[in-house]
């Protein structure tokens, strides 16, 4: 499924998408995402390293998306922070039990469909969902 690190990265990227193309400060990200203070910089460093965001120091600095939110999929974000050993769930063990084999096949299909949905869902899709507008107004729009 989705790890805590991947969820934190999705939270941070969603906030940046609401403010695109402006920069979001580290303090704003802490407040909005509620990612632990010691952990957020590590996530942002990885997102920067993989080319999804840029960072700028100084009074008007912070973090910003490199691309438009419509060009960044949720799957791309997840893969950018996923550890090298973590992989998409796969149930390949064969069993003499038909029931277990059927379960494994069903789970593989389910995870494949989830990956497809994540790949086809962009940050723009997330921030234009009407339910999220309240979140945007409360947290991510520059006041």
QUINORFEN-V232563 format. One record per residue. N is the residue number from 0. SS is DSSP state (A for helix, B for strand, O for the rest). PHI is phi in whole degrees, -180 to 180 (* if undefined). PSI is psi in radians with two decimals (* if undefined). Layout:
n=N ss=SS phi=PHI psi=PSI
n=N ss=SS phi=PHI psi=PSI
This chain:
n=0 ss=O phi=* psi=-2.53
n=1 ss=O phi=-107 psi=2.22
n=2 ss=O phi=-77 psi=2.94
n=3 ss=A phi=-61 psi=-0.73
n=4 ss=A phi=-60 psi=-0.76
n=5 ss=A phi=-65 psi=-0.70
n=6 ss=A phi=-64 psi=-0.76
n=7 ss=A phi=-60 psi=-0.72
n=8 ss=A phi=-63 psi=-0.72
n=9 ss=A phi=-63 psi=-0.71
n=10 ss=A phi=-61 psi=-0.85
n=11 ss=A phi=-63 psi=-0.78
n=12 ss=A phi=-67 psi=-0.58
n=13 ss=A phi=-65 psi=-0.75
n=14 ss=A phi=-62 psi=-0.76
n=15 ss=A phi=-63 psi=-0.62
n=16 ss=A phi=-65 psi=-0.70
n=17 ss=A phi=-61 psi=-0.57
n=18 ss=A phi=-98 psi=-0.03
n=19 ss=O phi=-54 psi=2.33
n=20 ss=O phi=-97 psi=0.18
n=21 ss=O phi=-72 psi=2.85
n=22 ss=O phi=-85 psi=2.58
n=23 ss=B phi=-117 psi=2.26
n=24 ss=O phi=-74 psi=2.82
n=25 ss=A phi=-60 psi=-0.72
n=26 ss=A phi=-64 psi=-0.69
n=27 ss=A phi=-63 psi=-0.73
n=28 ss=A phi=-63 psi=-0.73
n=29 ss=A phi=-58 psi=-0.82
n=30 ss=A phi=-64 psi=-0.80
n=31 ss=A phi=-76 psi=-0.82
n=32 ss=A phi=-84 psi=-0.43
n=33 ss=O phi=58 psi=0.55
n=34 ss=O phi=-81 psi=2.41
n=35 ss=O phi=-53 psi=2.44
n=36 ss=A phi=-56 psi=-0.64
n=37 ss=A phi=-76 psi=-0.33
n=38 ss=A phi=-98 psi=-0.59
n=39 ss=A phi=-58 psi=-0.80
n=40 ss=A phi=-58 psi=-0.60
n=41 ss=A phi=-66 psi=-0.71
n=42 ss=A phi=-66 psi=-0.77
n=43 ss=A phi=-66 psi=-0.63
n=44 ss=A phi=-62 psi=-0.74
n=45 ss=A phi=-68 psi=-0.71
n=46 ss=A phi=-64 psi=-0.63
n=47 ss=A phi=-69 psi=-0.78
n=48 ss=A phi=-61 psi=-0.61
n=49 ss=O phi=-89 psi=0.05
n=50 ss=O phi=83 psi=0.31
n=51 ss=O phi=-90 psi=-0.48
n=52 ss=B phi=-134 psi=2.95
n=53 ss=B phi=-128 psi=2.75
n=54 ss=B phi=-126 psi=2.64
n=55 ss=B phi=-140 psi=2.31
n=56 ss=O phi=-86 psi=2.84
n=57 ss=O phi=107 psi=-3.10
n=58 ss=O phi=-59 psi=-0.69
n=59 ss=O phi=-101 psi=0.34
n=60 ss=O phi=-88 psi=-2.98
n=61 ss=B phi=142 psi=-2.52
n=62 ss=B phi=-124 psi=2.56
n=63 ss=B phi=-148 psi=2.69
n=64 ss=B phi=-70 psi=2.53
n=65 ss=O phi=-82 psi=-0.67
n=66 ss=O phi=-109 psi=2.91
n=67 ss=O phi=-65 psi=2.53
n=68 ss=A phi=-54 psi=-0.50
n=69 ss=A phi=-70 psi=-0.28
n=70 ss=A phi=-99 psi=0.12
n=71 ss=O phi=-121 psi=2.03
n=72 ss=B phi=-88 psi=2.73
n=73 ss=A phi=-62 psi=-0.64
n=74 ss=A phi=-64 psi=-0.68
n=75 ss=A phi=-62 psi=-0.70
n=76 ss=A phi=-64 psi=-0.84
n=77 ss=A phi=-59 psi=-0.81
n=78 ss=A phi=-66 psi=-0.51
n=79 ss=A phi=-69 psi=-0.45
n=80 ss=A phi=-112 psi=-0.04
n=81 ss=O phi=-70 psi=2.35
n=82 ss=O phi=-67 psi=2.72
n=83 ss=O phi=-60 psi=-0.48
n=84 ss=O phi=-87 psi=-0.36
n=85 ss=O phi=-79 psi=2.40
n=86 ss=O phi=-131 psi=2.92
n=87 ss=O phi=-62 psi=2.49
n=88 ss=O phi=-56 psi=2.40
n=89 ss=O phi=-147 psi=2.32
n=90 ss=O phi=-115 psi=1.60
n=91 ss=O phi=-106 psi=-0.13
n=92 ss=O phi=-63 psi=2.20
n=93 ss=O phi=-92 psi=2.60
n=94 ss=O phi=-136 psi=2.76
n=95 ss=O phi=-76 psi=-0.16
n=96 ss=O phi=-90 psi=2.12
n=97 ss=A phi=-60 psi=-0.68
n=98 ss=A phi=-61 psi=-0.78
n=99 ss=A phi=-66 psi=-0.74
n=100 ss=A phi=-63 psi=-0.70
n=101 ss=A phi=-66 psi=-0.71
n=102 ss=A phi=-61 psi=-0.83
n=103 ss=A phi=-59 psi=-0.76
n=104 ss=A phi=-63 psi=-0.76
n=105 ss=A phi=-64 psi=-0.77
n=106 ss=A phi=-64 psi=-0.72
n=107 ss=A phi=-61 psi=-0.75
n=108 ss=A phi=-64 psi=-0.72
n=109 ss=A phi=-63 psi=-0.82
n=110 ss=A phi=-67 psi=-0.58
n=111 ss=A phi=-65 psi=-0.72
n=112 ss=A phi=-65 psi=-0.71
n=113 ss=A phi=-61 psi=-0.78
n=114 ss=A phi=-62 psi=-0.69
n=115 ss=A phi=-63 psi=-0.78
n=116 ss=A phi=-63 psi=-0.77
n=117 ss=A phi=-63 psi=-0.63
n=118 ss=A phi=-71 psi=-0.55
n=119 ss=A phi=-91 psi=-0.08
n=120 ss=O phi=-103 psi=2.12
n=121 ss=B phi=-99 psi=2.91
n=122 ss=A phi=-60 psi=-0.59
n=123 ss=A phi=-63 psi=-0.65
n=124 ss=A phi=-61 psi=-0.70
n=125 ss=A phi=-68 psi=-0.82
n=126 ss=A phi=-78 psi=-0.21
n=127 ss=O phi=-99 psi=0.01
n=128 ss=O phi=-71 psi=2.20
n=129 ss=A phi=-53 psi=-0.62
n=130 ss=A phi=-61 psi=-0.55
n=131 ss=A phi=-81 psi=-0.22
n=132 ss=A phi=-60 psi=-0.66
n=133 ss=A phi=-62 psi=-0.72
n=134 ss=A phi=-59 psi=-0.79
n=135 ss=A phi=-60 psi=-0.84
n=136 ss=A phi=-64 psi=-0.65
n=137 ss=A phi=-77 psi=-0.58
n=138 ss=A phi=-124 psi=-0.64
n=139 ss=A phi=-110 psi=-0.21
n=140 ss=O phi=-83 psi=2.33
n=141 ss=O phi=-66 psi=2.29
n=142 ss=O phi=-98 psi=*
